[in-house]
Amino acid sequence: MSKRSRDGGLLVSNKKHCPLQTLKRPSDFDCRPTSVKRSRLPAMAVVSLKRSAEFDCEVERIHKRLKASTPTAEEAMAFLLPHLLTLRRLYLDVVQSRATMRENNRLITQAYHALVKTSSEEIADLRRQLELSRYRLALMSRPHCQ
């Protein structure tokens, strides 16, 4: 047995019925036809947030050229070779700086551990002196029994 509720949903005498999922009335649907041309968003140029590289103008030029015609293998290599050499030089510089930074990191770590060791020893000495001075103060503040 089923009954229609006030909000348009169909209540069924079934244990699995969920009152949140109700049928909508036909007036709830928006059936107005829209034009395909009007619904499209205007095309906007994508603005890149990246920094421009030295060879961006060359890449744009070759991109335009690729649209026009396919370059030969020699032309492609002539364009790519200087950039590959630049990338190789940058890679080697990074590898060298990485080795230098690794050595510096090792030295800093050794210095840090030596500093922590000496500071912990100094803290232990200061605690020992503090306990000794507290002990002497306690001895001096006690009345002497004679």
Secondary structure in CASP SS format (residue, H / E / C, confidence):
PFRMAT SS
TARGET T0000
AUTHOR 0000-0000-0000
METHOD secondary structure of the structure
MODEL  1
M C 1.00
S E 1.00
K E 1.00
R E 1.00
S C 1.00
R C 1.00
D C 1.00
G C 1.00
G C 1.00
L E 1.00
L E 1.00
V E 1.00
S C 1.00
N C 1.00
K C 1.00
K C 1.00
H C 1.00
C C 1.00
P C 1.00
L C 1.00
Q C 1.00
T C 1.00
L C 1.00
K C 1.00
R C 1.00
P H 1.00
S H 1.00
D H 1.00
F C 1.00
D C 1.00
C C 1.00
R C 1.00
P C 1.00
T C 1.00
S C 1.00
V H 1.00
K H 1.00
R H 1.00
S H 1.00
R C 1.00
L C 1.00
P C 1.00
A C 1.00
M C 1.00
A C 1.00
V C 1.00
V C 1.00
S C 1.00
L C 1.00
K C 1.00
R C 1.00
S C 1.00
A C 1.00
E C 1.00
F C 1.00
D H 1.00
C H 1.00
E H 1.00
V H 1.00
E H 1.00
R H 1.00
I H 1.00
H H 1.00
K H 1.00
R H 1.00
L H 1.00
K H 1.00
A H 1.00
S C 1.00
T C 1.00
P C 1.00
T C 1.00
A H 1.00
E H 1.00
E H 1.00
A H 1.00
M H 1.00
A H 1.00
F H 1.00
L H 1.00
L H 1.00
P H 1.00
H H 1.00
L H 1.00
L H 1.00
T H 1.00
L H 1.00
R H 1.00
R H 1.00
L H 1.00
Y H 1.00
L H 1.00
D H 1.00
V H 1.00
V H 1.00
Q H 1.00
S H 1.00
R H 1.00
A H 1.00
T H 1.00
M H 1.00
R H 1.00
E H 1.00
N H 1.00
N H 1.00
R H 1.00
L H 1.00
I H 1.00
T H 1.00
Q H 1.00
A H 1.00
Y H 1.00
H H 1.00
A H 1.00
L H 1.00
V H 1.00
K H 1.00
T H 1.00
S H 1.00
S H 1.00
E H 1.00
E H 1.00
I H 1.00
A H 1.00
D H 1.00
L H 1.00
R H 1.00
R H 1.00
Q H 1.00
L H 1.00
E H 1.00
L H 1.00
S H 1.00
R H 1.00
Y H 1.00
R H 1.00
L H 1.00
A H 1.00
L H 1.00
M H 1.00
S H 1.00
R C 1.00
P C 1.00
H C 1.00
C C 1.00
Q C 1.00
END
